[in-house]
Every structure is written in structure tokens, then in C-alpha cells.
Amino acid sequence: MPKRLFIRVAKRFIAVRRLFLATTIFFIVSILLSGCLYPGRDLPSTENISEDLERVQKAVDLYVEETLTPPVREATWDAEKKITGVPVDFSLLIGRYLVDAPKSAYERGGRYQYVLLADDETFIVRLVDLTLSQSVMDVQQKVYAYQQRTGRLPLGEPIIHLAPIGGAGTEDAAVYALDTSALGEAVKSPQSPYSSYRLPLLITARGRVYLDYALDLALMKERAGADDASVLQGKIDARWLLIHHAPFVPALSLPYRFEEDEPVIVRE
């Protein structure tokens, strides 16, 4: 991994690390009991995620082959949904293509949302880890509360200032590390679904909270193959590298591209 990238990501993470080392371990059960995200009360086992994913992919393939349409409620993919996917509509699959939705699925109380991505001429099934969504939602609420109290945003170290498009204003184009110490309470960075690292928290000049996948992208680059040439050359969004080599989509992320072999945030 490039040394300067590691140093840069480490700097983003220092403030969060100081806080979470002093806090207790984050329990997913507490999220479930809050009832604000999951329909079920217990987390299902994730040991068979690969089997579940393969089973749903086969069902989707058969459905598309027979109907010529993907099994989703909204068959439109804007720029963001091309990366985050569109939720699979299990009601279109259960009965003829599946006995039931997997236990790992949100619809059955699981922690994952199964989504479809349009990749060239095929549809691929991937997972959104909803614990990431819950974590960012919690932090976003703290940011809003801080802004209401102080009239300011908890902006930390500036990460990048993105060039405006078509003469648009630049106030929403700056990205910063989130100054978690300014929030006045412990804020824990969520666990990455791709590695043993935690995901640093980012914030835009308009107060939107995102997750930083730069380190995961740098690590995943080591697994890249010939099919990833367009990604490594910076021609397409670098997040496709994560999608092609792991079962998860990079939830709540900003666009990245590889520049000089390093993943950098860009404005699409």
C-alpha cells in the first residue's frame, strides 16, 4: 500500500480512534431492540451468506431469463444506484424461483439488504450491510443536533475540494474528516465489511455524513486482475473494484477514482 495513502487515512482516523478505544464494544443487538431499522429481533447467522447470495443470484438469473426484466420494484439506475444497487423484490421470486427470502435478508429480520446492480448486460446480486446505514444515521443525527446548537458543522481536517461542474457552486464540493470530538459524545466508526479496519467518517460542507473506503480500495487493488484495468486506469468508478471482488456494496460512500495508483474522492 502506498505509504502516503496510509498516512493520510490514518490521520483521518486518529480522532475517531481516540474515542472508540475508550468506549464499550458496539452491540448490534441494541440496534435491533431499538426497532428503528430491522423488522426482526435477532440477528440471523451469517455463516451461509455465500450460499444465500448464490441462491438468490440463480433465482434472479432465471427470473430475468423468463421475464426479460429484473425482479425489482423500481427498474431505474441513476448514478448512485449503479453503485449501491436497487433492492431485490423477493415477492417476485418467492414461489416459483425461491421458497423464501434468505434468513440473512432484511425481509426476514436479517442485517443485509439484497440489491441488484446492472453490470454491463447482466444483473449481479450484492449485499448492503444495514448496520452501516444505522451507524451513519446515528452520527448524522448527532451532526444535526450539533449544528442546531452551535450554528456550525463539526468539520475536521479537509480531505479534498472537488472541482465544480458546469459552473455550479462549490459549497457542497468540499469533503472533510468528521471532527467527532466536537460532538461531545463518543462516536464509533463502523466496521468495514471488506477488512478488519474501521471506516473513517467523512462530512461534506453541507453536513452530509459518508464513510471513507480509501483504505479498503487500496487493499483490494492488490487483488485486481486483468478485468479491472478500466478501474485501475481511472476510467470508471473505483468502487467497482469492491463490488467485483466482494459480496458487499460500499454503502454511504462517495465516488472514487484511481489517480497515480491511489484512490481519491472525485465529483461525478
Rosetta silent file (secondary structure, phi, psi, omega in degrees, C-alpha in Angstrom):
SEQUENCE: MPKRLFIRVAKRFIAVRRLFLATTIFFIVSILLSGCLYPGRDLPSTENISEDLERVQKAVDLYVEETLTPPVREATWDAEKKITGVPVDFSLLIGRYLVDAPKSAYERGGRYQYVLLADDETFIVRLVDLTLSQSVMDVQQKVYAYQQRTGRLPLGEPIIHLAPIGGAGTEDAAVYALDTSALGEAVKSPQSPYSSYRLPLLITARGRVYLDYALDLALMKERAGADDASVLQGKIDARWLLIHHAPFVPALSLPYRFEEDEPVIVRE
SCORE:     score description
SCORE:     0.000 S_00000001
   1 L     0.000  136.066  178.877    0.000    0.000    0.000 S_00000001
   2 L   -57.108  133.145 -175.515    1.379    3.476   -0.816 S_00000001
   3 H   -60.863  -42.494 -176.408    2.854    4.968    2.347 S_00000001
   4 H   -67.416  -30.971  176.531    1.356    8.422    1.867 S_00000001
   5 H   -66.848  -43.790 -179.410   -2.129    6.953    1.428 S_00000001
   6 H   -61.253  -42.163 -179.878   -1.820    5.022    4.661 S_00000001
   7 H   -63.706  -42.729 -178.184   -0.632    8.154    6.486 S_00000001
   8 H   -64.595  -44.778  179.413   -3.470   10.232    5.067 S_00000001
   9 H   -66.769  -37.680  179.414   -6.140    7.708    6.018 S_00000001
  10 H   -61.789  -39.988  178.753   -4.561    7.239    9.432 S_00000001
  11 H   -62.240  -39.377  179.012   -4.794   10.969   10.097 S_00000001
  12 H   -62.593  -31.143 -169.277   -8.478   10.913    9.258 S_00000001
  13 H   -90.819  -14.932 -172.088   -8.966    8.073   11.694 S_00000001
  14 H   -58.596  -47.981 -176.694   -6.992    9.350   14.718 S_00000001
  15 H   -60.780  -42.137  179.264   -9.782   11.397   16.250 S_00000001
  16 H   -67.011  -40.716 -177.902  -12.265    8.541   15.959 S_00000001
  17 H   -60.939  -41.047 -179.361   -9.773    6.011   17.280 S_00000001
  18 H   -60.787  -33.654 -179.152   -9.157    8.021   20.461 S_00000001
  19 H   -78.891  -47.241 -173.129  -12.839    7.950   21.187 S_00000001
  20 H   -73.855  -20.361  175.071  -13.749    4.373   20.389 S_00000001
  21 L   -66.939  -22.534 -178.342  -10.814    2.955   22.347 S_00000001
  22 L   -96.843   -0.701 -177.203  -12.424    4.464   25.434 S_00000001
  23 L  -106.606  168.614  176.451  -15.918    3.169   24.724 S_00000001
  24 L   -79.035  165.508 -178.866  -17.540   -0.226   25.072 S_00000001
  25 L   -66.637  137.594 -179.587  -17.957   -2.621   22.165 S_00000001
  26 L   -71.464  124.249 -179.261  -20.778   -1.703   19.834 S_00000001
  27 L  -102.771  121.087  177.872  -23.616   -4.228   20.164 S_00000001
  28 H   -64.086  -28.753 -179.690  -25.754   -4.810   17.112 S_00000001
  29 H   -58.061  -35.864 -179.029  -28.413   -6.219   19.431 S_00000001
  30 H   -64.001  -33.133  177.158  -29.026   -2.733   20.808 S_00000001
  31 H   -67.350  -42.591 -178.788  -29.878   -1.542   17.314 S_00000001
  32 H   -62.079  -42.923 -177.836  -32.325   -4.370   16.854 S_00000001
  33 H   -67.928  -23.172  179.083  -34.072   -3.637   20.141 S_00000001
  34 H   -69.953  -23.632  176.445  -34.475   -0.005   19.174 S_00000001
  35 L    71.786   11.603 -174.224  -36.780   -1.150   16.382 S_00000001
  36 L   -92.436   -7.862 -178.357  -35.727    1.693   14.108 S_00000001
  37 L  -133.332  -46.747 -171.006  -34.188   -0.366   11.334 S_00000001
  38 L  -100.778  141.990  178.050  -34.758   -4.108   11.455 S_00000001
  39 L   -77.505  -21.732 -178.330  -38.102   -5.931   11.367 S_00000001
  40 L  -100.040  169.580 -176.865  -36.762   -8.898   13.387 S_00000001
  41 L  -100.627  -18.005 -177.276  -35.492   -9.111   16.953 S_00000001
  42 L  -128.410  144.267  175.929  -32.457  -11.345   16.452 S_00000001
  43 L   -75.043  128.094  175.960  -29.585  -11.298   14.019 S_00000001
  44 L   -73.121  160.037  176.577  -29.568  -14.407   11.840 S_00000001
  45 L   -63.869  141.020  179.179  -26.397  -16.372   11.374 S_00000001
  46 L  -106.014   14.559 -177.358  -24.192  -15.016    8.591 S_00000001
  47 L   -66.619  -28.136 -175.818  -22.227  -18.236    8.120 S_00000001
  48 L  -106.662   27.532 -178.496  -24.129  -19.116    4.972 S_00000001
  49 H   -57.780  -43.779 -178.812  -24.051  -15.693    3.320 S_00000001
  50 H   -61.290  -42.128  178.682  -22.191  -17.034    0.289 S_00000001
  51 H   -66.217  -42.150  178.293  -24.749  -19.807   -0.185 S_00000001
  52 H   -60.830  -44.115 -178.232  -27.629  -17.373    0.261 S_00000001
  53 H   -63.312  -42.534  179.911  -26.102  -14.982   -2.249 S_00000001
  54 H   -64.877  -39.877 -179.390  -25.570  -17.750   -4.798 S_00000001
  55 H   -65.038  -43.198  179.166  -29.126  -18.995   -4.354 S_00000001
  56 H   -68.201  -38.021  178.823  -30.614  -15.535   -4.871 S_00000001
  57 H   -61.449  -42.812  178.714  -28.351  -14.910   -7.871 S_00000001
  58 H   -63.330  -40.216  178.697  -29.590  -18.108   -9.542 S_00000001
  59 H   -64.460  -41.461  178.319  -33.194  -17.111   -8.862 S_00000001
  60 H   -63.516  -44.001 -179.865  -32.589  -13.667  -10.339 S_00000001
  61 H   -59.389  -43.573  179.326  -30.937  -15.155  -13.425 S_00000001
  62 H   -65.829  -41.819 -179.835  -33.918  -17.441  -14.038 S_00000001
  63 H   -61.798  -46.162 -179.751  -36.389  -14.615  -13.483 S_00000001
  64 H   -64.605  -39.427  179.938  -34.570  -12.328  -15.923 S_00000001
  65 H   -62.554  -37.775 -176.344  -34.284  -15.135  -18.469 S_00000001
  66 H   -86.250  -32.345 -173.892  -38.029  -15.788  -18.368 S_00000001
  67 H  -107.855  -15.937 -177.898  -39.380  -12.250  -17.980 S_00000001
  68 L    65.423   16.824  176.082  -36.613  -10.148  -19.578 S_00000001
  69 L  -135.999  152.958  177.951  -36.888   -7.743  -16.628 S_00000001
  70 L   -79.205  149.780 -179.738  -35.087   -7.607  -13.256 S_00000001
  71 L   -79.800   70.788  178.901  -37.037   -8.538  -10.084 S_00000001
  72 L  -136.254  157.652  177.518  -37.172   -5.034   -8.623 S_00000001
  73 L   -76.472  -36.250 -176.717  -39.940   -2.510   -7.945 S_00000001
  74 L  -121.159  100.143 -175.045  -38.009    0.353   -9.493 S_00000001
  75 L   -89.189   49.891  175.885  -36.071   -0.696  -12.590 S_00000001
  76 L  -128.242  138.053 -179.060  -34.120    2.547  -12.932 S_00000001
  77 L  -122.016  103.963  173.029  -30.463    3.030  -12.126 S_00000001
  78 L   -82.175 -174.619 -174.917  -29.228    6.579  -11.587 S_00000001
  79 L   -58.147  -40.551 -177.808  -25.541    7.328  -11.000 S_00000001
  80 L   -75.264  -40.993 -178.285  -25.685    6.399   -7.321 S_00000001
  81 H   -68.708  -18.778  174.435  -27.864    3.305   -7.710 S_00000001
  82 H   -63.506  -25.820 -179.500  -25.405    1.939  -10.236 S_00000001
  83 H  -100.733  -42.912 -176.149  -23.083    1.501   -7.249 S_00000001
  84 H   -87.509  -18.136  176.319  -25.433    0.963   -4.299 S_00000001
  85 L    86.060  169.463  177.180  -27.947   -1.138   -6.213 S_00000001
  86 E  -115.819  132.574 -176.934  -31.741   -1.444   -6.234 S_00000001
  87 E   -56.290  136.069  174.620  -33.433   -3.680   -3.614 S_00000001
  88 L   -68.540  134.390  175.689  -34.469   -7.127   -4.812 S_00000001
  89 L   -93.130   95.987 -175.810  -38.243   -7.595   -4.702 S_00000001
  90 H   -65.622  -21.876  179.343  -38.473  -11.050   -3.150 S_00000001
  91 H   -63.779  -22.616  177.896  -42.242  -11.141   -3.702 S_00000001
  92 H   -83.852  -13.867 -176.463  -41.486  -11.619   -7.401 S_00000001
  93 L  -106.233  -33.041 -175.131  -39.170  -14.558   -6.696 S_00000001
  94 E   -68.995  131.789 -179.230  -40.826  -16.457   -3.848 S_00000001
  95 L   113.140  -63.628 -177.580  -42.917  -19.376   -5.025 S_00000001
  96 L   -93.337  -34.983 -173.312  -41.523  -20.049   -8.471 S_00000001
  97 L  -113.719  -24.927  178.344  -37.839  -19.209   -8.010 S_00000001
  98 E  -139.800  147.609  174.327  -37.294  -19.266   -4.232 S_00000001
  99 L   -72.455  -41.451  179.613  -39.013  -20.990   -1.329 S_00000001
 100 L  -161.224  167.820  173.701  -38.446  -17.923    0.841 S_00000001
 101 L   -68.969  151.496  179.029  -36.106  -14.994    1.257 S_00000001
 102 L   -61.990  152.241  177.138  -32.812  -15.895    2.985 S_00000001
 103 L   -63.265  -23.601  179.948  -32.671  -15.573    6.768 S_00000001
 104 L   -77.564  -10.083 -176.041  -29.879  -13.071    6.295 S_00000001
 105 E   -79.368  148.008  176.707  -32.218  -10.746    4.375 S_00000001
 106 H   -52.612  -39.146 -177.217  -33.792   -7.658    5.898 S_00000001
 107 H   -62.440  -19.045  178.814  -37.229   -9.007    4.981 S_00000001
 108 H  -117.281   24.329  176.832  -36.697  -11.870    7.438 S_00000001
 109 L    88.697    8.824 -179.239  -35.047   -9.910   10.213 S_00000001
 110 L   -83.793  175.750 -176.302  -31.502  -10.123    8.856 S_00000001
 111 L   -93.812   -0.252 -175.653  -28.838   -7.464    8.715 S_00000001
 112 E  -117.829  142.895  169.265  -28.484   -7.403    4.928 S_00000001
 113 E  -104.800  125.489  178.528  -30.474   -5.892    2.119 S_00000001
 114 E   -83.049  127.836 -177.279  -30.138   -7.822   -1.124 S_00000001
 115 E  -129.058  157.791  176.369  -29.701   -5.464   -4.065 S_00000001
 116 E  -108.960  138.476  173.243  -29.280   -5.735   -7.830 S_00000001
 117 E  -121.207  139.368  176.470  -26.646   -3.909   -9.822 S_00000001
 118 E   -88.430  107.219 -177.844  -26.641   -3.560  -13.590 S_00000001
 119 E  -114.013  103.539 -173.172  -23.144   -4.603  -14.653 S_00000001
 120 L    58.143 -116.448 -177.532  -22.786   -4.350  -18.430 S_00000001
 121 L  -106.063   14.110 -179.374  -25.520   -6.644  -19.747 S_00000001
 122 E  -123.498  163.300  174.960  -26.009   -8.689  -16.583 S_00000001
 123 E  -112.677  125.369 -179.706  -27.596   -8.182  -13.177 S_00000001
 124 E  -113.652  143.985 -179.268  -25.493   -9.092  -10.164 S_00000001
 125 E   -95.921  131.505  176.552  -26.720   -9.579   -6.610 S_00000001
 126 E  -137.513  175.740 -175.350  -24.856   -7.917   -3.773 S_00000001
 127 E  -118.336  142.397  168.312  -25.477   -7.060   -0.122 S_00000001
 128 E  -106.237  122.229  176.928  -25.894   -3.826    1.797 S_00000001
 129 E   -79.410  107.748 -173.669  -24.827   -4.185    5.428 S_00000001
 130 H   -71.764  -14.194  174.503  -27.618   -2.310    7.194 S_00000001
 131 H   -67.420  -28.914  175.398  -25.583   -1.892   10.364 S_00000001
 132 H   -66.454  -43.483  178.967  -23.513    0.620    8.385 S_00000001
 133 H   -61.112  -41.940  179.841  -26.659    2.542    7.492 S_00000001
 134 H   -65.732  -42.133  179.871  -27.747    2.564   11.128 S_00000001
 135 H   -60.924  -46.978 -179.382  -24.331    3.735   12.332 S_00000001
 136 H   -67.752  -36.625  177.653  -24.218    6.614    9.864 S_00000001
 137 H   -60.439  -42.980  178.531  -27.823    7.522   10.632 S_00000001
 138 H   -62.069  -44.606  179.381  -26.954    7.809   14.324 S_00000001
 139 H   -65.779  -40.340  179.978  -23.941   10.008   13.571 S_00000001
 140 H   -59.614  -39.767  177.953  -25.972   12.136   11.157 S_00000001
 141 H   -64.230  -38.591  177.408  -28.488   12.874   13.905 S_00000001
 142 H   -65.641  -37.963  178.247  -25.661   13.960   16.212 S_00000001
 143 H   -63.907  -44.607  179.129  -24.320   16.249   13.483 S_00000001
 144 H   -61.991  -42.213  179.729  -27.734   17.880   13.021 S_00000001
 145 H   -63.333  -41.665  178.328  -28.082   18.379   16.780 S_00000001
 146 H   -63.268  -42.249 -179.611  -24.608   19.943   16.954 S_00000001
 147 H   -64.684  -38.406  178.496  -25.416   22.269   14.064 S_00000001
 148 H   -66.969  -35.562 -179.204  -28.639   23.398   15.731 S_00000001
 149 H   -74.016  -40.034 -168.859  -26.799   24.137   18.988 S_00000001
 150 H  -110.811  -18.428 -174.949  -23.786   25.920   17.535 S_00000001
 151 L    77.391    8.503 -179.107  -24.700   27.056   14.038 S_00000001
 152 L  -126.784  167.950  173.089  -21.603   25.252   12.777 S_00000001
 153 L  -105.646  147.589  179.154  -20.700   21.859   11.359 S_00000001
 154 L   -78.479   70.609 -177.452  -18.151   19.552   13.042 S_00000001
 155 E   -86.359  128.440  176.361  -15.618   19.861   10.230 S_00000001
 156 E   -99.796 -141.056 -179.182  -12.215   18.310   10.800 S_00000001
 157 E   -62.656  130.478  176.052   -9.213   18.084    8.520 S_00000001
 158 E   -65.288  133.018 -179.348  -10.049   18.966    4.905 S_00000001
 159 E   -95.864  -48.878 -177.726   -9.745   15.896    2.698 S_00000001
 160 E  -162.609  148.708  172.669  -10.415   17.263   -0.767 S_00000001
 161 E  -115.517  113.507 -172.968  -12.067   20.173   -2.546 S_00000001
 162 L   -84.088  139.625 -179.173  -13.817   18.897   -5.617 S_00000001
 163 L   -65.443  139.439  179.212  -13.910   20.940   -8.801 S_00000001
 164 L   -69.591  156.187  179.462  -17.359   22.346   -9.639 S_00000001
 165 L  -110.989  128.858  176.198  -19.276   21.016  -12.617 S_00000001
 166 L    60.929   30.133  177.610  -20.820   23.367  -15.164 S_00000001
 167 L    78.344   11.360 -179.203  -20.063   26.444  -13.106 S_00000001
 168 L   -68.714  160.094  179.241  -22.044   25.169  -10.113 S_00000001
 169 L   -64.134  160.331 -174.798  -21.279   26.475   -6.646 S_00000001
 170 L  -107.610    3.561 -174.183  -18.564   24.814   -4.622 S_00000001
 171 L   -63.956  -26.795 -179.710  -20.058   24.966   -1.128 S_00000001
 172 L   -97.489    4.242 -172.544  -21.116   21.314   -1.304 S_00000001
 173 L   -93.227  -13.391 -179.202  -17.955   20.162   -3.027 S_00000001
 174 E   -84.542  142.117  178.775  -15.578   20.149   -0.054 S_00000001
 175 E  -124.365  135.169 -176.879  -15.104   16.947    1.947 S_00000001
 176 E  -127.975  159.675  164.862  -13.687   16.842    5.470 S_00000001
 177 E   -70.496  144.297  178.397  -12.860   14.332    8.147 S_00000001
 178 E   -77.153  127.010  177.173  -15.623   14.409   10.743 S_00000001
 179 L   -82.647   87.569 -175.894  -14.498   16.126   13.954 S_00000001
 180 H   -67.168  -28.285 -179.815  -16.035   13.608   16.328 S_00000001
 181 H   -64.915  -27.184 -179.490  -14.603   15.351   19.396 S_00000001
 182 H   -71.171  -20.009 -176.963  -16.786   18.378   18.629 S_00000001
 183 H   -76.169  -14.087  173.929  -19.925   16.283   19.021 S_00000001
 184 L    75.653   12.133  177.678  -19.310   15.986   22.748 S_00000001
 185 L  -154.479  162.452 -176.622  -20.024   12.275   22.993 S_00000001
 186 L   -64.427  129.120  176.458  -18.473    9.005   21.935 S_00000001
 187 L  -125.898  120.543 -176.077  -18.809    8.336   18.223 S_00000001
 188 L  -104.187  132.089  177.361  -17.653    4.984   16.975 S_00000001
 189 L   -73.625  136.340 -177.576  -16.537    4.340   13.421 S_00000001
 190 L   -73.972  156.183  178.469  -18.294    1.295   11.907 S_00000001
 191 E   -72.643  134.851  177.191  -16.520   -1.906   10.984 S_00000001
 192 L   -70.333  140.426  174.750  -15.670   -2.292    7.314 S_00000001
 193 L   -77.697   -8.612 -174.875  -17.354   -5.244    5.570 S_00000001
 194 L  -101.767  -21.775 -173.218  -14.207   -5.666    3.452 S_00000001
 195 L  -151.115 -177.118  178.438  -11.388   -5.749    6.005 S_00000001
 196 L   -84.316   -0.582 -178.300  -10.510   -5.754    9.695 S_00000001
 197 L   -85.586  162.327  171.806  -10.298   -1.954    9.668 S_00000001
 198 E   -97.873  153.462 -174.017  -12.938    0.528   10.718 S_00000001
 199 L   -91.012  117.592  176.451  -14.273    3.048    8.242 S_00000001
 200 L   -59.721  150.118  179.920  -13.335    6.692    8.907 S_00000001
 201 E   -95.962  134.624  178.281  -16.242    9.129    8.915 S_00000001
 202 E  -115.906  159.445  176.393  -16.384   11.960    6.387 S_00000001
 203 E  -143.594  139.847  178.212  -18.609   15.033    6.207 S_00000001
 204 E   -90.175  171.504 -179.710  -19.356   17.413    3.352 S_00000001
 205 L   -66.951  -11.761  175.573  -19.638   21.188    3.590 S_00000001
 206 L  -100.790    4.275  174.047  -23.405   20.720    3.659 S_00000001
 207 L    90.832   11.025  179.321  -23.289   18.377    6.614 S_00000001
 208 L   -85.033  130.643 -177.854  -23.857   15.027    4.911 S_00000001
 209 E   -93.691  135.789  178.242  -22.013   12.137    6.581 S_00000001
 210 E  -133.642  170.337  175.079  -20.294    9.453    4.494 S_00000001
 211 E  -105.880  145.150 -177.535  -17.933    6.530    5.007 S_00000001
 212 L  -101.608  114.854 -178.373  -14.364    6.542    3.685 S_00000001
 213 L  -103.084   16.941 -175.219  -13.407    3.396    1.755 S_00000001
 214 H   -59.349  -44.023 -178.562   -9.993    4.635    0.566 S_00000001
 215 H   -66.567  -41.547  177.545   -8.017    2.132    2.624 S_00000001
 216 H   -62.589  -38.633  178.090  -10.217   -0.783    1.540 S_00000001
 217 H   -65.126  -40.512  178.816   -9.796    0.256   -2.086 S_00000001
 218 H   -64.687  -39.462  178.606   -6.025    0.381   -1.691 S_00000001
 219 H   -69.838  -41.391 -178.435   -6.026   -3.092   -0.142 S_00000001
 220 H   -67.540  -24.062  179.796   -8.411   -4.506   -2.740 S_00000001
 221 H   -59.444  -27.990  179.189   -6.167   -3.194   -5.514 S_00000001
 222 H   -67.573  -18.912 -179.730   -3.755   -5.998   -4.635 S_00000001
 223 H  -100.196    2.820 -176.345   -6.422   -8.500   -5.760 S_00000001
 224 L   -67.186  146.921  178.313   -7.176   -6.741   -9.035 S_00000001
 225 L  -121.825 -167.412 -177.771   -6.928   -8.693  -12.265 S_00000001
 226 H   -61.884  -31.816 -179.040   -6.961   -8.026  -15.982 S_00000001
 227 H   -70.225  -12.285 -177.413  -10.704   -7.377  -15.910 S_00000001
 228 H   -97.850   13.138 -175.492  -10.114   -4.445  -13.556 S_00000001
 229 H   -57.468  -42.630 -178.210   -7.949   -2.454  -15.968 S_00000001
 230 H   -63.017  -35.458  178.077  -10.576    0.255  -16.504 S_00000001
 231 H   -68.569  -49.493 -175.922  -10.862    0.767  -12.754 S_00000001
 232 H   -67.180  -26.677  178.135   -7.117    0.924  -12.127 S_00000001
 233 L   -84.209    1.257  177.562   -6.632    3.312  -15.042 S_00000001
 234 L    77.183   16.583 -177.571   -9.142    5.716  -13.516 S_00000001
 235 L   -82.123  -28.733  179.030  -11.643    5.354  -16.354 S_00000001
 236 L  -133.029  169.658 -177.600  -14.541    4.227  -14.163 S_00000001
 237 L   -55.286  128.613 -178.018  -15.560    4.490  -10.526 S_00000001
 238 L   -65.488  -20.023 -178.706  -13.041    2.720   -8.293 S_00000001
 239 H   -65.143  -18.751  175.585  -15.839    1.340   -6.113 S_00000001
 240 H   -62.755  -23.552  177.590  -16.492   -1.286   -8.786 S_00000001
 241 H   -63.913  -40.734  177.752  -13.312   -2.939   -7.552 S_00000001
 242 H   -68.561  -40.504 -178.211  -15.002   -3.630   -4.215 S_00000001
 243 H   -66.402  -39.218 -177.383  -18.194   -4.801   -5.894 S_00000001
 244 H   -74.511  -24.202 -173.913  -16.393   -7.211   -8.226 S_00000001
 245 H  -114.825    9.473  178.914  -14.237   -8.788   -5.514 S_00000001
 246 L  -152.003  160.010 -177.962  -16.591   -8.911   -2.520 S_00000001
 247 L   -80.726    0.754 -174.031  -20.278   -9.656   -1.860 S_00000001
 248 E  -111.662  154.297  170.105  -20.972   -6.168   -0.499 S_00000001
 249 L   -97.583  150.181  179.623  -21.629   -2.746   -1.983 S_00000001
 250 L   -77.828   85.790 -175.767  -19.819    0.265   -0.456 S_00000001
 251 L   -63.724  145.354  174.406  -22.796    1.781    1.323 S_00000001
 252 L    53.055   49.390 -178.108  -22.909    5.523    2.032 S_00000001
 253 E  -117.947  162.328  173.141  -19.794    6.238    0.018 S_00000001
 254 L   -97.901  161.001  177.381  -18.596    8.987   -2.291 S_00000001
 255 L   -65.998  143.592  176.541  -17.278    8.334   -5.822 S_00000001
 256 E  -128.429  154.415  166.983  -13.592    7.387   -6.103 S_00000001
 257 E  -141.453  152.028  176.724  -11.155    7.039   -8.948 S_00000001
 258 E   -81.800  125.585  175.317   -7.594    5.794   -9.017 S_00000001
 259 E  -130.225  120.329 -176.188   -5.096    8.582   -9.655 S_00000001
 260 L    54.705   43.678  176.643   -1.390    7.731   -9.594 S_00000001
 261 L    69.176   10.252  178.598   -2.321    4.308   -8.170 S_00000001
 262 E  -120.201  140.782  176.876   -4.185    5.851   -5.228 S_00000001
 263 E   -78.170  126.518  178.633   -7.958    6.016   -4.693 S_00000001
 264 E  -127.858  149.482  177.784   -9.149    9.607   -4.401 S_00000001
 265 E   -73.198  136.643 -179.806  -12.614   11.058   -3.935 S_00000001
 266 L  -131.255  166.937  174.795  -13.982   12.692   -7.059 S_00000001
 267 L  -103.726  117.889 -177.020  -17.101   14.528   -8.100 S_00000001
 268 L   -86.505    0.000    0.000  -19.103   12.537  -10.629 S_00000001
